[in-house]
Amino acid sequence: MTKTAIEFISKLVSFDTSSYKSNLDLIDYVRDYLAGFGIESTYVYNEDKTKANLFAVIGPNVEGGIILSGHTDCVPVEGQPWDSDPFSVVEKDGRLYGRGVADMKSFSAIALSLVPEMVKADLKRPIILALSYDEEVGCIGAPFMIREIAKQLPKPTAAIVGEPTLMKMVNAHKGVNVYKTTVIGQEAHSSKLHLGVSAVMTAAKLVCFLEGQLNYYKERSFPDSGFEPPYTTVHVGMIEGGTAPNIVSRECSFYWDVRDMPWDKISDITERFETYCAELRDEMRKSASGADIVTEVIAAAPPLAPEDEGAAEMLLRHLTGQNTGSVVPYGTEGGQFQEVGISTVVCGPGSIDQAHKANEFIEVSEVEKAVSFLTKVIDYQAKS
């Protein structure tokens, strides 16, 4: 079965689904493959229908399903010094090399390779395959699919998100939130500052405010949480504005992100920020009625919170013998499943250390572990 799994990994990797490209060729391939077993697929498109999520129910359409979730997109390869074609899997020294083998096409490919076993098993409860788009640009696609799953299907027992964890059970991760704030001021000659409103200097105040928010959470850290760093982080990563040194700037924009701990509320940060924006906006408009501060959400993926005696974690304990969960610093679609009331864990083959870099690889031994694990999932769902 490992050979078949590797063949499927090679097939999924062969589709260049870099996030700026369509994933429809891969999704159509999966649909046609499943149709060969009489399994119907449901598409959930993006707005312009250039990309799609897919979910499919294998087995009876009843409560108690286990969702196997993976994203189909990968990060671009441009500018990276690969030793081989990133979209042709190379097996060497017990490793598979190719874009997406770790993050995270292998999990979905292994699940697809086991579809014949699922069909033969006479499942009593379903296995639900869920493939998403645009995870790499902010977990944008999955929420549309998750809402349809929650609306159309009997309630699943658990979701397993197959991001690379070296097959360890992960029950918590931080959220990922990205914002763009644009400040509109009023231009003037820099020798007459009182006639203008500086967008750059106002933006600087906002950046300093956000640094204060970071310090606020540093002082309220959770050293025993397993997270590194053990607190919610607030960070400004890009800023651009102004025209010339002697012109009071009319516009300045900056991007900022928040990596929130599962027990912190992102709304607390955004509400404090908006309150401060309102204060600055009122002050700016005393000199320039058209002045403004506007913040837009670029990406928002909630954290995955530990579930006390949660169904997903209990399932993983039963199937793997792992008694405790671990945490990871990166975000996944797990929190989005959790938001609609589906118990969720993250567990998949490969290491996140190999993701997003040239010569990305996964150990064949990790593929073998995942085959063994998903075979246990099939057996579990086949029991009455």
C-alpha positions as CSV (number, residue, x, y, z in Angstrom):
1,M,0.0,0.0,0.0
2,T,2.9,2.4,0.6
3,K,3.8,2.1,-3.1
4,T,0.3,3.1,-4.1
5,A,0.4,6.0,-1.6
6,I,3.6,7.2,-3.1
7,E,2.0,7.0,-6.6
8,F,-0.8,9.2,-5.4
9,I,1.6,11.6,-3.7
10,S,3.4,11.9,-7.0
11,K,0.1,12.5,-8.9
12,L,-1.1,15.3,-6.6
13,V,2.3,17.0,-6.5
14,S,2.3,17.0,-10.4
15,F,-0.5,19.6,-10.3
16,D,1.1,23.0,-9.9
17,T,-1.4,24.5,-7.4
18,S,0.7,27.4,-6.2
19,S,-1.8,29.6,-4.4
20,Y,-1.8,32.2,-7.2
21,K,-3.0,29.6,-9.6
22,S,-6.2,27.5,-10.0
23,N,-6.5,24.2,-8.3
24,L,-9.4,22.9,-10.6
25,D,-7.3,20.4,-12.5
26,L,-6.4,18.6,-9.2
27,I,-9.9,18.9,-7.9
28,D,-11.4,17.5,-11.1
29,Y,-8.9,14.6,-11.0
30,V,-10.0,13.7,-7.5
31,R,-13.7,14.0,-8.5
32,D,-13.2,11.6,-11.5
33,Y,-11.2,9.2,-9.3
34,L,-13.9,9.0,-6.7
35,A,-16.6,8.7,-9.3
36,G,-15.0,5.5,-10.4
37,F,-16.0,4.1,-7.0
38,G,-19.5,5.5,-7.3
39,I,-18.6,8.3,-4.8
40,E,-20.2,11.7,-5.4
41,S,-18.2,14.9,-4.8
42,T,-19.5,18.3,-3.9
43,Y,-17.8,21.4,-5.1
44,V,-17.7,24.7,-3.2
45,Y,-16.3,27.3,-5.6
46,N,-14.7,30.7,-5.0
47,E,-16.5,33.7,-6.3
48,D,-15.1,33.6,-9.8
49,K,-15.1,29.8,-10.0
50,T,-11.3,29.6,-10.7
51,K,-10.8,27.5,-7.5
52,A,-12.9,25.0,-5.6
53,N,-13.1,23.1,-2.4
54,L,-14.3,19.5,-2.6
55,F,-15.9,17.2,-0.1
56,A,-17.1,13.7,-0.5
57,V,-18.8,11.2,1.8
58,I,-17.5,7.6,1.7
59,G,-19.9,5.2,3.4
60,P,-23.4,5.8,4.8
61,N,-24.6,9.4,5.1
62,V,-25.2,9.2,8.8
63,E,-23.9,10.9,12.0
64,G,-20.5,10.0,13.4
65,G,-18.3,10.7,10.3
66,I,-14.6,11.4,10.5
67,I,-13.4,14.2,8.3
68,L,-10.0,13.9,6.7
69,S,-9.0,17.5,5.8
70,G,-6.2,18.8,3.6
71,H,-5.5,21.9,1.6
72,T,-4.7,21.5,-2.1
73,D,-2.6,24.7,-2.6
74,C,1.1,25.1,-2.1
75,V,3.5,28.0,-1.8
76,P,5.3,29.1,-5.0
77,V,8.7,27.8,-6.0
78,E,9.9,30.8,-7.9
79,G,13.3,32.0,-6.8
80,Q,14.1,28.8,-4.8
81,P,17.2,26.8,-5.7
82,W,15.6,23.3,-6.3
83,D,17.9,20.4,-7.3
84,S,15.0,18.8,-9.2
85,D,11.7,19.6,-10.8
86,P,9.5,20.6,-7.8
87,F,6.4,19.2,-9.4
88,S,7.9,15.7,-10.2
89,V,8.4,13.7,-7.0
90,V,11.9,12.2,-6.7
91,E,12.5,9.3,-4.3
92,K,16.0,9.2,-2.9
93,D,17.6,7.8,0.3
94,G,14.3,7.1,1.9
95,R,12.8,10.5,1.1
96,L,10.3,11.9,-1.3
97,Y,11.2,15.4,-2.7
98,G,8.7,17.8,-4.3
99,R,6.6,20.9,-3.6
100,G,3.9,20.0,-1.2
101,V,5.0,16.6,-0.1
102,A,5.2,17.8,3.5
103,D,2.8,20.7,3.3
104,M,0.5,18.9,2.8
105,K,-0.5,16.9,-0.2
106,S,0.8,13.6,1.2
107,F,-2.0,13.3,3.8
108,S,-4.7,13.8,1.2
109,A,-2.9,11.5,-1.3
110,I,-2.6,8.7,1.3
111,A,-6.3,9.0,2.1
112,L,-7.1,8.8,-1.6
113,S,-4.9,5.7,-2.1
114,L,-7.0,4.0,0.7
115,V,-10.4,4.7,-0.9
116,P,-10.5,1.1,-2.3
117,E,-10.0,-0.1,1.3
118,M,-12.7,2.3,2.5
119,V,-15.2,1.0,0.0
120,K,-14.4,-2.7,0.8
121,A,-14.7,-2.1,4.5
122,D,-18.5,-1.7,4.6
123,L,-18.3,1.4,6.7
124,K,-20.9,1.8,9.4
125,R,-20.0,5.5,9.8
126,P,-18.7,7.6,7.0
127,I,-15.3,9.0,6.2
128,I,-15.5,12.5,4.7
129,L,-12.7,13.7,2.5
130,A,-12.4,17.5,2.6
131,L,-10.0,19.3,0.2
132,S,-9.7,23.1,0.4
133,Y,-8.2,26.0,-1.6
134,D,-6.2,29.0,-0.5
135,E,-5.0,27.8,2.8
136,E,-1.5,29.3,2.2
137,V,-2.8,32.8,1.7
138,G,-4.9,32.9,4.9
139,C,-7.2,29.9,5.2
140,I,-9.6,31.7,2.9
141,G,-11.3,28.8,1.1
142,A,-12.1,26.3,3.8
143,P,-14.8,28.2,5.7
144,F,-17.1,28.1,2.7
145,M,-16.7,24.3,2.5
146,I,-17.0,23.8,6.3
147,R,-20.3,25.7,6.4
148,E,-21.7,23.5,3.6
149,I,-20.5,20.3,5.4
150,A,-22.2,21.5,8.6
151,K,-25.4,22.4,6.7
152,Q,-25.6,19.4,4.3
153,L,-24.3,16.4,6.3
154,P,-25.3,14.7,9.5
155,K,-23.0,15.9,12.3
156,P,-19.5,14.4,12.1
157,T,-17.8,13.1,15.2
158,A,-14.4,14.6,14.5
159,A,-12.1,16.3,12.0
160,I,-8.5,15.4,11.5
161,V,-6.5,18.1,9.7
162,G,-3.5,16.4,8.2
163,E,-0.9,19.2,8.4
164,P,2.7,17.9,9.0
165,T,3.1,17.0,12.7
166,L,5.3,13.9,12.4
167,M,2.1,12.0,13.1
168,K,1.9,13.5,16.6
169,M,-1.5,14.6,17.9
170,V,-1.8,18.4,18.0
171,N,-4.7,19.9,20.0
172,A,-3.8,23.6,20.0
173,H,-2.3,26.3,17.9
174,K,-2.4,30.0,17.6
175,G,-4.7,32.0,15.3
176,V,-3.5,33.9,12.3
177,N,-4.9,37.4,11.7
178,V,-3.6,39.8,9.1
179,Y,-4.8,43.4,8.7
180,K,-4.1,46.4,6.4
181,T,-4.6,49.9,8.0
182,T,-4.6,52.9,5.7
183,V,-4.3,56.4,7.0
184,I,-5.5,59.3,4.9
185,G,-4.2,62.8,5.9
186,Q,-3.9,66.1,4.1
187,E,-0.9,67.3,2.1
188,A,0.9,70.5,2.8
189,H,4.4,72.0,2.5
190,S,6.5,70.7,5.4
191,S,7.3,74.3,6.4
192,K,3.7,74.8,7.3
193,L,2.8,71.6,9.1
194,H,-0.3,73.3,10.6
195,L,-2.0,73.3,7.2
196,G,-1.7,69.6,6.8
197,V,-2.3,66.3,8.6
198,S,0.5,63.8,8.3
199,A,-0.6,60.3,7.4
200,V,2.9,58.9,8.1
201,M,3.2,60.4,11.6
202,T,-0.4,59.3,12.4
203,A,0.5,55.8,11.2
204,A,3.6,55.9,13.4
205,K,1.4,56.5,16.5
206,L,-0.7,53.5,15.5
207,V,2.4,51.3,15.1
208,C,3.5,52.4,18.5
209,F,0.1,51.6,19.9
210,L,0.3,48.1,18.5
211,E,3.8,47.6,20.0
212,G,2.1,48.5,23.3
213,Q,-0.4,45.7,22.7
214,L,2.4,43.3,22.2
215,N,4.0,44.4,25.5
216,Y,0.6,44.0,27.2
217,Y,0.5,40.3,26.2
218,K,4.1,39.7,27.0
219,E,3.4,40.7,30.5
220,R,0.5,38.1,30.6
221,S,2.4,35.2,29.1
222,F,1.8,31.5,29.8
223,P,5.2,29.9,30.3
224,D,3.7,26.4,30.7
225,S,1.5,26.5,27.7
226,G,4.0,24.8,25.3
227,F,3.9,27.8,22.9
228,E,7.0,29.6,21.9
229,P,6.7,32.5,22.5
230,P,4.1,31.8,25.2
231,Y,1.9,34.8,24.5
232,T,-0.2,36.5,21.8
233,T,2.0,38.4,19.4
234,V,1.3,41.7,17.6
235,H,3.6,42.6,14.8
236,V,3.8,45.3,12.0
237,G,5.6,43.8,9.0
238,M,5.2,46.3,6.2
239,I,4.7,50.1,6.0
240,E,4.6,52.4,3.0
241,G,3.7,56.1,2.7
242,G,4.5,59.6,1.8
243,T,5.8,61.3,-1.3
244,A,8.8,63.4,-0.4
245,P,10.6,64.6,2.7
246,N,9.3,68.1,2.4
247,I,5.6,67.1,1.8
248,V,3.2,66.4,4.6
249,S,2.1,62.9,3.7
250,R,-1.4,62.3,2.5
251,E,-1.4,58.5,2.7
252,C,0.3,55.8,4.6
253,S,-0.6,52.1,4.8
254,F,0.8,49.3,7.0
255,Y,0.2,45.6,7.4
256,W,0.1,44.0,10.8
257,D,-0.6,40.6,12.1
258,V,-1.8,39.0,15.4
259,R,-1.0,35.4,16.4
260,D,-3.5,34.9,19.2
261,M,-3.4,32.3,21.9
262,P,-6.5,30.1,22.0
263,W,-7.7,31.7,25.2
264,D,-7.2,35.3,24.1
265,K,-9.9,37.1,22.2
266,I,-8.8,38.7,18.9
267,S,-11.8,41.1,19.3
268,D,-10.1,42.6,22.4
269,I,-7.2,43.8,20.3
270,T,-9.2,45.0,17.4
271,E,-11.6,46.9,19.6
272,R,-8.8,48.6,21.5
273,F,-7.2,49.5,18.2
274,E,-10.4,50.9,16.7
275,T,-11.0,53.0,19.8
276,Y,-7.6,54.5,19.5
277,C,-8.2,55.0,15.7
278,A,-11.4,56.9,16.5
279,E,-9.6,59.2,18.9
280,L,-6.9,60.0,16.3
281,R,-9.5,60.3,13.5
282,D,-11.4,63.0,15.5
283,E,-8.2,64.9,16.1
284,M,-7.2,64.7,12.4
285,R,-10.6,66.0,11.2
286,K,-10.3,69.2,13.2
287,S,-7.7,70.2,10.5
288,A,-8.9,68.0,7.6
289,S,-12.5,67.0,7.2
290,G,-11.6,64.2,4.8
291,A,-9.0,62.6,7.0
292,D,-9.6,58.9,7.8
293,I,-8.2,55.7,9.2
294,V,-9.5,52.4,7.6
295,T,-8.6,48.9,8.5
296,E,-9.4,45.9,6.4
297,V,-9.1,42.2,7.2
298,I,-6.7,40.4,4.9
299,A,-6.8,37.0,6.6
300,A,-8.4,35.5,9.7
301,A,-8.0,32.0,10.9
302,P,-9.0,31.3,14.5
303,P,-6.8,29.4,16.9
304,L,-7.3,25.7,17.7
305,A,-8.3,25.4,21.3
306,P,-7.7,22.3,23.5
307,E,-10.9,20.4,24.1
308,D,-11.3,18.8,27.5
309,E,-12.3,15.2,26.7
310,G,-13.0,16.3,23.1
311,A,-14.2,13.6,20.6
312,A,-11.3,14.1,18.2
313,E,-8.6,13.9,20.9
314,M,-10.2,10.8,22.4
315,L,-10.3,9.2,19.0
316,L,-6.6,9.9,18.4
317,R,-5.7,8.6,21.8
318,H,-7.6,5.4,21.0
319,L,-6.0,5.0,17.6
320,T,-2.5,6.0,18.3
321,G,-1.9,5.4,22.0
322,Q,-0.8,9.0,22.5
323,N,-2.0,10.2,25.8
324,T,-1.2,13.9,25.5
325,G,-1.6,16.5,22.8
326,S,1.0,19.0,21.7
327,V,1.0,22.5,20.4
328,V,2.4,24.1,17.2
329,P,3.2,27.7,16.4
330,Y,1.7,27.8,12.9
331,G,-2.0,28.1,11.9
332,T,-4.2,25.6,10.3
333,E,-7.8,25.2,9.2
334,G,-8.5,23.3,12.4
335,G,-10.0,26.3,14.3
336,Q,-12.4,26.8,11.4
337,F,-13.8,23.3,11.9
338,Q,-14.0,23.9,15.6
339,E,-15.9,27.2,15.1
340,V,-18.9,25.3,13.7
341,G,-18.9,22.8,16.5
342,I,-16.8,20.0,15.0
343,S,-14.2,18.5,17.4
344,T,-10.8,18.8,15.7
345,V,-7.2,17.8,16.0
346,V,-4.2,18.2,13.7
347,C,-2.2,15.1,12.8
348,G,-0.3,14.4,9.6
349,P,2.9,13.0,8.1
350,G,6.0,15.0,7.6
351,S,7.7,17.9,9.4
352,I,6.8,21.5,9.1
353,D,10.5,22.2,9.2
354,Q,10.6,21.1,5.5
355,A,7.7,23.3,4.4
356,H,8.0,26.3,2.1
357,K,11.7,25.7,1.2
358,A,13.6,24.4,-1.7
359,N,14.0,20.6,-1.9
360,E,11.0,20.1,0.4
361,F,10.8,16.4,1.4
362,I,9.0,13.8,3.5
363,E,10.4,10.7,4.9
364,V,9.0,7.5,3.4
365,S,8.7,6.2,6.9
366,E,6.3,9.1,7.6
367,V,4.1,7.9,4.7
368,E,4.1,4.4,6.1
369,K,3.0,5.7,9.5
370,A,0.2,7.7,7.9
371,V,-1.0,4.6,5.9
372,S,-1.1,2.6,9.1
373,F,-3.0,5.4,11.0
374,L,-5.6,5.9,8.3
375,T,-6.1,2.2,8.0
376,K,-7.0,2.2,11.7
377,V,-9.4,5.1,11.0
378,I,-11.1,2.9,8.4
379,D,-11.3,-0.1,10.7
380,Y,-12.8,2.1,13.5
381,Q,-15.5,3.4,11.2
382,A,-16.3,-0.1,10.0
383,K,-17.2,-1.2,13.5
384,S,-20.8,-1.0,14.5
